[in-house]
Amino acid sequence: MASEGDIRDFLTSRRARITPAQAGIPAWGRARRVKGLKREEVAMLAGVSTEYYAKVERGNLAGVSDSVLNALASALQLDDAERIHLFDLARATAPDHDRPATRRARSPRRGEVRPSIGRLLESMTATPAYVRDARFDIIAANAPCFALYDGILSPSTLPFNLARFVFLDPRAQEFFADWRTIADEITAAVRIVTGQHPRDAALNELIGELATNSTDFAARWARHDVRLHRTARKTLHSHLVGEIELTGDALELPGDDLTLIAYSAEAGSHAQQQLDFLTSWSSTPGSSSGNDTTPNRSESAQP
């Protein structure tokens, strides 16, 4: 179940960032003691009593209706990711028998790539792509991806955890040109997954490991920011082609609890020329990427 502390810290952090002017509340010239909105102001905007909102902010979301959650999301000006996270936290407070079966938070399955998904990766001969699970483990990748991540990712390193790489591997700050943005994004992505899978022991163990061993992660984790990973432009430092700016798109595979990430470049751009070289290099016999594109694949899985 979601902890009362997670709920409290998330709501108070969202409340603190909104000024009365942003919320359309007139200022009367008196000095304010709080950074953002007061509890009674959020309650007024959401159409609930101050006592009720105070109970919610203390971490008691059990039994709160969807209409009230939507009102709170509007009052706090939550974006799509934050709204989803609020609903996930609310669902996680309810006992299993009170939640619809299709909405119960369950631990994601250990990643296995179906043969058909493996063939899809292999067919993307000009597009670096990998598949990761809900715990941010890369469990399969194609040859162009191994070439892009040359010296970091290879068939022998799978499964490869992206969060550990970003925060615990010194190579990450060289590989990602804008490491701080990447660190912000992956922390926020991990945060939203924990709202969806609050009981997952392996995920909680990963968070504990990162918080213990990385002050950068711990500081970001305390912000309670959440983010949906859909598309992003990234500048990577490849050993083979130098800096390359690509767009990464996330394609959900909901039936498998997996996400496929594919990198692309604008047609005719320098980055596309660099990708063409990586593609050619990855298909060359003897290259470190080889032709083994999708290890850790369960051939017994049903397509």
C-alpha positions in Angstrom: 0.0 0.0 0.0 1.1 3.6 -0.6 2.6 5.1 2.6 0.9 8.1 4.2 4.3 9.9 4.0 4.4 9.5 0.2 0.9 10.9 -0.2 1.5 13.8 2.3 4.8 14.7 0.7 3.4 14.6 -2.9 0.4 16.8 -2.1 2.3 19.3 0.0 5.0 19.6 -2.6 2.4 20.3 -5.3 0.6 22.8 -3.1 3.8 24.6 -2.3 4.6 25.4 -5.9 1.4 27.2 -6.7 1.1 30.9 -5.9 -2.3 32.5 -5.1 -1.9 34.5 -8.3 -1.5 31.3 -10.3 -4.6 29.9 -8.7 -6.6 33.1 -9.3 -6.9 33.9 -5.6 -6.7 37.7 -4.9 -3.9 38.9 -2.6 -5.0 41.2 0.2 -1.5 42.6 1.0 -0.8 40.7 4.1 2.4 38.7 4.4 2.0 35.0 3.9 3.6 32.4 6.0 3.4 29.6 3.5 5.3 29.4 0.2 2.4 28.4 -1.9 -1.3 27.8 -1.3 -2.7 27.2 2.1 -4.7 24.1 2.9 -7.9 26.1 3.1 -7.3 27.6 -0.3 -6.8 24.2 -1.9 -10.0 23.0 -0.2 -11.9 26.0 -1.5 -10.7 25.5 -5.0 -11.6 21.8 -4.9 -15.0 22.4 -3.3 -14.3 20.4 -0.1 -14.0 21.4 3.5 -10.7 22.4 5.0 -11.0 19.5 7.5 -11.6 17.0 4.7 -8.6 18.2 2.7 -6.4 18.2 5.8 -7.3 14.6 6.3 -6.4 13.8 2.7 -3.1 15.6 2.8 -2.2 13.7 6.0 -2.2 10.6 3.8 -5.7 9.3 4.1 -6.9 8.7 0.5 -8.9 5.6 1.3 -12.5 6.0 0.0 -11.9 9.3 -1.8 -14.1 9.4 -4.9 -12.8 9.9 -8.4 -14.7 13.2 -8.6 -12.9 14.6 -5.5 -9.5 13.4 -6.9 -10.2 15.2 -10.1 -11.2 18.3 -8.2 -8.0 18.1 -6.2 -6.0 17.6 -9.4 -7.5 20.7 -10.9 -7.0 22.8 -7.8 -3.4 21.7 -7.6 -2.9 22.2 -11.4 -1.5 18.7 -11.9 -0.3 17.6 -15.3 -1.2 14.3 -16.8 1.6 12.4 -15.1 0.8 13.9 -11.7 -2.9 13.2 -12.1 -2.2 9.6 -12.9 0.2 9.4 -9.9 -2.5 10.8 -7.5 -5.0 8.2 -8.7 -2.4 5.5 -8.3 -1.7 6.5 -4.8 -5.4 6.5 -4.0 -5.9 3.0 -5.4 -2.9 1.8 -3.5 -4.5 2.8 -0.2 -7.5 0.5 -0.7 -7.5 -3.2 0.4 -7.2 -5.6 -2.5 -10.8 -6.8 -2.1 -12.1 -3.3 -2.5 -10.4 -2.6 -5.8 -11.6 -3.7 -9.2 -9.4 -6.6 -10.4 -8.4 -4.8 -13.5 -7.1 -1.9 -11.5 -5.2 -3.7 -8.7 -1.6 -2.8 -8.4 0.4 -5.9 -9.1 4.1 -6.4 -9.4 5.3 -6.3 -12.9 6.4 -9.6 -14.4 10.0 -10.5 -14.8 10.9 -9.3 -18.2 10.7 -11.9 -21.0 10.7 -10.8 -24.6 8.3 -12.8 -26.8 9.9 -14.2 -30.0 7.7 -11.9 -32.1 9.0 -8.8 -30.3 12.5 -10.2 -30.8 11.9 -10.4 -34.5 10.5 -6.9 -34.5 13.7 -5.6 -32.9 15.8 -7.5 -35.4 13.9 -6.1 -38.3 14.7 -2.5 -37.2 18.1 -2.6 -38.9 18.4 1.2 -39.2 16.9 2.1 -35.9 18.6 1.7 -32.5 16.0 0.2 -30.2 15.8 -1.7 -26.9 13.1 -3.2 -24.7 13.0 -2.5 -21.0 10.7 -3.7 -18.2 8.9 -1.8 -15.5 12.0 -1.9 -13.3 14.1 -0.1 -15.9 16.1 -3.2 -16.9 17.0 -3.3 -20.6 16.3 -6.9 -21.4 16.8 -6.9 -25.2 18.3 -4.7 -27.8 19.2 -4.7 -31.5 22.6 -4.4 -33.2 22.3 -0.7 -33.9 21.5 -0.1 -30.3 24.6 -2.0 -29.2 26.6 0.1 -31.6 25.1 3.3 -30.2 25.9 2.2 -26.6 29.3 0.7 -27.6 31.4 0.1 -24.6 28.4 0.3 -22.3 25.7 -2.1 -23.5 26.3 -5.5 -25.1 24.6 -8.9 -25.2 26.7 -10.0 -22.2 25.6 -7.1 -20.0 21.9 -7.8 -20.3 19.8 -7.3 -18.3 21.1 -3.8 -17.8 19.5 -1.4 -15.4 19.2 2.2 -16.6 18.6 3.8 -13.2 21.7 2.2 -11.8 23.7 3.2 -14.8 22.6 6.9 -14.6 23.3 7.3 -10.9 26.0 4.7 -10.0 28.1 4.4 -13.1 30.6 7.3 -13.7 30.4 6.6 -17.5 26.8 8.0 -17.6 27.8 11.6 -17.1 30.1 11.3 -20.2 27.6 9.3 -22.3 24.6 11.7 -21.6 25.6 15.2 -22.6 22.7 16.6 -20.5 23.1 14.2 -17.6 21.1 16.4 -15.2 18.0 16.4 -17.4 18.3 12.6 -17.9 18.7 12.1 -14.1 15.6 14.3 -13.5 13.6 12.3 -16.0 14.5 8.8 -14.9 13.9 9.7 -11.2 10.5 11.0 -12.1 9.8 8.0 -14.2 10.8 5.6 -11.4 8.5 7.6 -9.0 5.4 7.2 -11.2 6.1 3.4 -11.5 6.3 3.0 -7.8 2.9 4.5 -7.5 1.6 1.9 -9.9 3.5 -1.0 -8.2 3.9 0.0 -4.5 4.3 -3.6 -3.3 7.0 -4.6 -5.7 9.9 -5.7 -3.6 12.5 -5.6 -6.3 11.6 -2.1 -7.3 11.6 -0.9 -3.7 15.0 -2.5 -3.3 16.3 -0.7 -6.3 15.1 2.7 -4.9 16.7 1.9 -1.6 20.0 1.1 -3.3 20.0 4.3 -5.3 19.0 6.5 -2.4 21.7 5.0 -0.2 24.5 5.2 -2.8 23.7 8.3 -4.7 23.0 11.7 -3.2 22.0 12.9 -6.6 19.2 10.4 -6.7 18.2 11.0 -3.1 17.8 14.7 -3.7 15.7 14.2 -6.8 13.6 11.5 -5.1 12.7 13.9 -2.3 11.1 16.3 -4.8 8.3 13.8 -5.6 8.3 14.8 -9.3 6.6 12.3 -11.7 6.9 12.1 -15.5 5.5 10.0 -18.3 8.2 8.9 -20.7 6.7 9.3 -24.2 9.3 11.2 -26.3 12.4 13.2 -25.7 15.4 14.6 -27.6 18.7 13.4 -26.2 22.3 14.1 -27.0 24.5 11.0 -26.5 28.3 10.8 -26.7 29.1 7.7 -28.8 32.6 6.3 -28.9 32.0 5.6 -32.6 30.5 8.8 -33.9 30.9 11.4 -31.2 28.0 13.5 -30.0 24.7 12.5 -31.7 21.3 14.2 -31.1 18.4 11.7 -31.4 14.8 11.5 -30.6 13.8 8.6 -28.3 10.2 7.5 -28.5 8.6 5.1 -26.0 6.1 2.5 -27.3 4.2 0.7 -24.6 3.7 -3.1 -24.8 1.0 -3.3 -22.1 0.3 -7.0 -22.4 3.9 -7.7 -21.6 4.6 -4.9 -19.0 7.3 -3.8 -21.3 8.3 -0.6 -23.2 10.1 -0.4 -26.5 12.4 2.6 -26.9 13.4 3.5 -30.5 15.9 6.3 -31.5 15.5 8.2 -34.7 17.0 11.3 -36.4 15.6 13.9 -38.8 16.0 12.9 -42.5 19.0 14.4 -44.1 20.5 15.6 -40.8 24.0 15.1 -39.6 22.6 12.8 -36.9 21.0 10.6 -39.7 24.4 10.3 -41.4 25.9 9.2 -38.0 23.1 6.7 -37.6 23.8 5.4 -41.1 27.4 4.8 -40.1 26.4 3.0 -36.9 24.0 0.8 -38.9 26.8 -0.1 -41.3 29.3 -0.7 -38.5 26.9 -2.9 -36.5 26.3 -5.1 -39.5 30.0 -5.6 -40.2 31.3 -9.0 -39.2 33.5 -8.8 -36.1 31.9 -5.6 -34.8 31.4 -5.7 -31.0 27.6 -5.5 -31.5 27.7 -8.7 -33.5 24.4 -10.0 -34.9 23.0 -11.3 -31.6 20.3 -8.7 -31.1 17.8 -10.0 -28.6 19.3 -12.1 -25.8 17.3 -13.0 -22.7 14.4 -14.0 -24.9 11.9 -16.7 -23.9 11.4 -18.8 -27.0 8.7 -20.8 -25.1 6.6 -17.7 -24.7 3.4 -17.6 -26.7 3.3 -14.9 -29.4 
